[in-house]
Amino acid sequence: MRIQQLFSDAAINKEILELNVYCANQGCSWRSILKDFEEHQEPCEYALIPCNIGCGHMVLRKALACHLEKACPNNMSVFLACCRSMGPSELQKNPLPGFL
């Protein structure tokens, strides 16, 4: 249900949508009016989102690329020369000769 649908009285609805609000995501400094809140939530860099390749971790939207590159256990690299697949953390610990 959208915020605008919560209140049927137009005058009350207008007053409520003009209330000052802030983003509840830790670290985000966004402040505006309630009417703009939904628009902010989708791109908020401080929102916790699930890893998009299904590892189960929740990461900050702004840190997703780093998570996928360096920490996601589901982001495996396959090395055909030795028939091994390794995640980013394992690859950092045990680099394959000639590949790094």
C-alpha positions as MATLAB code, in Angstrom:
seq = 'MRIQQLFSDAAINKEILELNVYCANQGCSWRSILKDFEEHQEPCEYALIPCNIGCGHMVLRKALACHLEKACPNNMSVFLACCRSMGPSELQKNPLPGFL';
ca = [
       0.000    0.000    0.000;
       1.382    3.378   -0.995;
       1.649    6.238    1.529;
      -0.928    8.306   -0.390;
      -3.538    5.523   -0.001;
      -3.377    5.424    3.804;
      -5.572    8.457    4.432;
      -8.804    9.172    2.575;
      -9.249   12.757    3.831;
      -7.402   14.973    1.306;
      -6.577   17.749    3.803;
      -5.147   15.328    6.363;
      -3.329   13.448    3.608;
      -1.677   16.683    2.402;
      -0.554   17.610    5.930;
       0.860   14.155    6.601;
       2.744   14.022    3.311;
       4.406   17.346    4.219;
       5.782   16.027    7.541;
       9.569   16.108    7.857;
      11.151   12.656    7.874;
      14.633   11.159    7.690;
      16.065    7.959    6.293;
      16.317    5.227    8.916;
      19.239    3.493    7.172;
      22.315    3.814    9.382;
      24.797    6.292    7.903;
      22.344    7.980    5.517;
      21.893   11.719    6.043;
      18.845   12.126    3.751;
      16.083   14.323    5.184;
      13.003   15.570    3.395;
       9.226   15.286    3.512;
       7.226   12.079    3.702;
       5.982   12.551    0.135;
       9.571   12.028   -1.130;
      10.396    9.074    1.144;
       9.467    6.217   -1.216;
      11.461    7.810   -4.040;
      14.554    7.911   -1.806;
      14.356    4.310   -0.565;
      15.070    2.606   -3.898;
      18.422    4.301   -4.610;
      19.549    4.788   -0.968;
      23.199    3.715   -0.865;
      22.882    2.828    2.836;
      20.013    0.356    2.443;
      20.784   -3.244    3.350;
      20.041   -5.474    0.381;
      20.529   -9.206   -0.153;
      23.471  -10.339   -2.244;
      22.135  -10.678   -5.778;
      23.810  -14.035   -6.412;
      22.244  -15.689   -3.397;
      24.954  -16.149   -0.793;
      22.559  -15.023    1.956;
      24.558  -12.005    3.102;
      22.914   -8.613    3.520;
      25.181   -5.809    2.313;
      24.937   -2.053    1.928;
      23.801   -1.143   -1.577;
      26.963    0.958   -1.962;
      29.149   -2.026   -0.982;
      27.542   -4.666   -3.214;
      30.163   -4.438   -5.971;
      32.985   -4.832   -3.451;
      31.183   -7.768   -1.800;
      30.761   -9.509   -5.144;
      34.362   -8.891   -6.124;
      36.098   -9.771   -2.859;
      33.896  -11.577   -0.359;
      30.928  -13.396   -1.874;
      31.363  -17.146   -1.446;
      29.058  -17.736   -4.446;
      31.234  -15.689   -6.793;
      33.499  -18.471   -7.970;
      36.243  -18.269  -10.563;
      36.831  -21.430  -12.560;
      40.381  -22.201  -13.658;
      40.315  -24.613  -16.571;
      44.078  -25.267  -16.443;
      43.727  -27.065  -13.126;
      39.954  -27.745  -13.049;
      39.483  -25.808   -9.804;
      36.936  -23.227   -8.827;
      37.793  -20.748   -6.104;
      35.991  -17.941   -4.331;
      37.607  -14.507   -3.941;
      38.836  -15.086   -0.378;
      40.314  -18.509   -1.203;
      42.002  -17.090   -4.299;
      43.624  -14.340   -2.218;
      44.974  -16.904    0.250;
      46.120  -19.422   -2.389;
      46.869  -17.677   -5.684;
      47.374  -20.047   -8.554;
      50.821  -19.740  -10.119;
      50.719  -17.924  -13.429;
      47.229  -16.524  -12.881;
      48.001  -13.531  -10.649;
];
